[in-house]
Amino acid sequence: MSKRNKLVLALAGLSMMATTACTVEPGENTQRGALTGALIGGITGILTNDNKMRGAITGAAIGATAGGAIGYSLDKQAAELQSSLGSAATVTNTGDRLIVSMSQDILFATDSASLQPSIQTELRSVATSLYDYPASTVQVIGHTDNVGDASYNYDLSQRRANAVTDALISNGVAATRLQSLGRGEDQPVASNLTAEGRAQNRRVEIVILPDA
């Protein structure tokens, strides 16, 4: 068997071992993170180590540990956030980030960028989660439906994103971790042809990006 084939087989075997040898109770994203980390680490080890086989083994092991840890942390944080936020938000774990989506209809009055007093408890819960899981950066992204002038919608989405960002900062999240962005009507998640679709498009997303 050629050296190249041996390396490929070794890397594949290590990746499988990485996903089954986790000491935590892994969810799907924990397993995916371990596998991805093992593959990336193994390839890096091959490229940077004179002993290719040893580099693959070492790199895969290190990568699996790091990738699995990130995946497990995302699974755990997502479950805690959804439990604390309940119906006020949906929490989506994509495997490499968390997206906390909150309807603008519960965050703000129509045409307003002033947060409703009733949502403050939920925003404190998000801030607490970010404090408890400090190894991430956060994007706060405002979205609107397509009713009205596009430039007005963009400005409104930015002001609403700023308001949520300010609330997180006031509840202890470091400003250096946060980026506030307005997207206006440019990134709908549903059809703007129905009232239900427009309601889904009016939202603020808090995107949690774990540090590599």
VOMARVEX-64709 format. One line per field, with one value per residue (C-alpha): residue in three letters; z, y, x. Coordinates in steps of 0.05 Angstrom, whole numbers. Layout:
VOMARVEX-64709
residuo	ALA / ...
pz	Z / ...
py	Y / ...
px	X / ...
end
This chain:
VOMARVEX-64709
residuo	MET / SER / LYS / ARG / ASN / LYS / LEU / VAL / LEU / ALA / LEU / ALA / GLY / LEU / SER / MET / MET / ALA / THR / THR / ALA / CYS / THR / VAL / GLU / PRO / GLY / GLU / ASN / THR / GLN / ARG / GLY / ALA / LEU / THR / GLY / ALA / LEU / ILE / GLY / GLY / ILE / THR / GLY / ILE / LEU / THR / ASN / ASP / ASN / LYS / MET / ARG / GLY / ALA / ILE / THR / GLY / ALA / ALA / ILE / GLY / ALA / THR / ALA / GLY / GLY / ALA / ILE / GLY / TYR / SER / LEU / ASP / LYS / GLN / ALA / ALA / GLU / LEU / GLN / SER / SER / LEU / GLY / SER / ALA / ALA / THR / VAL / THR / ASN / THR / GLY / ASP / ARG / LEU / ILE / VAL / SER / MET / SER / GLN / ASP / ILE / LEU / PHE / ALA / THR / ASP / SER / ALA / SER / LEU / GLN / PRO / SER / ILE / GLN / THR / GLU / LEU / ARG / SER / VAL / ALA / THR / SER / LEU / TYR / ASP / TYR / PRO / ALA / SER / THR / VAL / GLN / VAL / ILE / GLY / HIS / THR / ASP / ASN / VAL / GLY / ASP / ALA / SER / TYR / ASN / TYR / ASP / LEU / SER / GLN / ARG / ARG / ALA / ASN / ALA / VAL / THR / ASP / ALA / LEU / ILE / SER / ASN / GLY / VAL / ALA / ALA / THR / ARG / LEU / GLN / SER / LEU / GLY / ARG / GLY / GLU / ASP / GLN / PRO / VAL / ALA / SER / ASN / LEU / THR / ALA / GLU / GLY / ARG / ALA / GLN / ASN / ARG / ARG / VAL / GLU / ILE / VAL / ILE / LEU / PRO / ASP / ALA
pz	0 / -18 / 36 / 10 / 17 / 87 / 107 / 80 / 117 / 181 / 178 / 165 / 223 / 270 / 251 / 268 / 334 / 350 / 345 / 387 / 440 / 468 / 544 / 544 / 523 / 452 / 412 / 336 / 333 / 384 / 338 / 276 / 309 / 330 / 260 / 226 / 275 / 265 / 189 / 190 / 244 / 206 / 141 / 177 / 210 / 143 / 113 / 172 / 196 / 163 / 189 / 151 / 188 / 257 / 236 / 213 / 278 / 323 / 284 / 281 / 356 / 372 / 321 / 345 / 417 / 398 / 348 / 396 / 452 / 409 / 385 / 455 / 480 / 425 / 440 / 514 / 504 / 453 / 501 / 558 / 516 / 488 / 558 / 586 / 526 / 514 / 460 / 458 / 410 / 368 / 377 / 316 / 323 / 254 / 279 / 275 / 306 / 344 / 316 / 367 / 327 / 362 / 328 / 322 / 338 / 411 / 414 / 387 / 373 / 300 / 269 / 335 / 355 / 430 / 463 / 496 / 573 / 569 / 532 / 580 / 620 / 557 / 535 / 605 / 595 / 529 / 562 / 619 / 569 / 532 / 599 / 617 / 549 / 537 / 480 / 423 / 383 / 370 / 312 / 325 / 259 / 246 / 191 / 165 / 116 / 49 / 67 / 56 / 30 / 26 / 53 / 112 / 127 / 126 / 174 / 220 / 221 / 239 / 296 / 323 / 320 / 357 / 411 / 423 / 424 / 474 / 519 / 518 / 536 / 593 / 619 / 622 / 553 / 531 / 474 / 439 / 428 / 393 / 322 / 304 / 233 / 194 / 135 / 121 / 75 / 39 / 75 / 83 / 112 / 87 / 33 / 39 / 2 / 66 / 134 / 167 / 122 / 135 / 210 / 205 / 166 / 219 / 268 / 303 / 300 / 353 / 319 / 367 / 333 / 376 / 375 / 335
py	0 / 69 / 121 / 165 / 110 / 94 / 167 / 171 / 108 / 131 / 198 / 167 / 118 / 173 / 215 / 157 / 145 / 219 / 220 / 157 / 170 / 235 / 235 / 279 / 260 / 287 / 314 / 315 / 379 / 353 / 293 / 336 / 384 / 327 / 298 / 364 / 382 / 314 / 322 / 393 / 377 / 315 / 352 / 408 / 357 / 326 / 394 / 419 / 356 / 322 / 255 / 255 / 196 / 224 / 293 / 264 / 227 / 285 / 336 / 294 / 282 / 355 / 377 / 327 / 351 / 424 / 412 / 367 / 417 / 473 / 429 / 407 / 479 / 501 / 444 / 461 / 536 / 527 / 483 / 532 / 591 / 559 / 538 / 608 / 645 / 599 / 624 / 693 / 667 / 609 / 583 / 550 / 511 / 507 / 469 / 528 / 583 / 597 / 641 / 670 / 699 / 746 / 775 / 851 / 850 / 830 / 873 / 939 / 976 / 992 / 1039 / 1045 / 1028 / 1032 / 964 / 942 / 937 / 867 / 839 / 861 / 796 / 755 / 802 / 795 / 720 / 726 / 772 / 722 / 666 / 708 / 723 / 649 / 630 / 684 / 650 / 680 / 742 / 765 / 797 / 832 / 837 / 874 / 853 / 881 / 861 / 897 / 944 / 1017 / 1050 / 1005 / 1059 / 1073 / 998 / 993 / 1051 / 1023 / 954 / 986 / 1027 / 965 / 925 / 981 / 981 / 906 / 914 / 970 / 927 / 870 / 919 / 948 / 878 / 864 / 840 / 871 / 920 / 893 / 826 / 857 / 880 / 915 / 907 / 928 / 887 / 920 / 878 / 844 / 776 / 750 / 681 / 677 / 705 / 778 / 764 / 742 / 774 / 712 / 715 / 789 / 776 / 724 / 772 / 827 / 802 / 813 / 757 / 749 / 707 / 675 / 657 / 613 / 633 / 584
px	0 / 27 / 44 / -12 / -65 / -39 / -46 / -117 / -137 / -104 / -138 / -206 / -196 / -176 / -236 / -282 / -246 / -251 / -327 / -337 / -285 / -313 / -316 / -379 / -448 / -444 / -501 / -501 / -461 / -410 / -398 / -396 / -347 / -301 / -301 / -289 / -234 / -201 / -201 / -175 / -123 / -100 / -91 / -54 / -9 / 8 / 25 / 67 / 103 / 162 / 137 / 70 / 39 / 57 / 33 / -34 / -44 / -24 / -63 / -126 / -125 / -115 / -167 / -219 / -212 / -219 / -276 / -314 / -308 / -336 / -393 / -411 / -409 / -457 / -505 / -505 / -513 / -569 / -609 / -600 / -620 / -682 / -703 / -695 / -726 / -785 / -832 / -799 / -745 / -723 / -652 / -620 / -555 / -523 / -462 / -414 / -458 / -522 / -576 / -625 / -683 / -731 / -792 / -791 / -865 / -849 / -786 / -814 / -877 / -893 / -842 / -805 / -734 / -748 / -749 / -813 / -806 / -837 / -776 / -723 / -723 / -709 / -652 / -621 / -624 / -586 / -535 / -526 / -514 / -462 / -428 / -428 / -399 / -347 / -309 / -350 / -364 / -435 / -471 / -537 / -574 / -639 / -687 / -753 / -808 / -814 / -871 / -852 / -790 / -728 / -681 / -727 / -731 / -655 / -648 / -702 / -668 / -601 / -632 / -667 / -603 / -568 / -623 / -614 / -539 / -543 / -588 / -538 / -482 / -522 / -531 / -457 / -435 / -370 / -380 / -318 / -353 / -413 / -426 / -491 / -517 / -579 / -603 / -670 / -713 / -655 / -654 / -725 / -737 / -809 / -853 / -871 / -936 / -973 / -982 / -952 / -890 / -880 / -884 / -829 / -785 / -791 / -739 / -673 / -622 / -568 / -514 / -464 / -399 / -352 / -278 / -236
end
